[in-house]
Amino acid sequence: MKSSFDVVVFKLVLALKY
């Protein structure tokens, strides 16, 4: 399981989008 990693990636994507 890499839920923590997924959360980090999700935050990065949001940061890059906005």
RAWO-V845244 format. One record per pair of residues at least 4 apart in sequence whose C-alpha atoms are under 7 Angstrom apart, sorted by the first residue. I is the first residue (numbers start at 1). J is the second residue. Records with the same first field share a line. If there is no record, write none. Layout:
# RAWO-V845244
I = J / J
This chain:
# RAWO-V845244
2 = 6
3 = 7
4 = 8
5 = 9
6 = 10
7 = 11
8 = 12
9 = 13
10 = 14
11 = 15
12 = 16
13 = 17
14 = 18
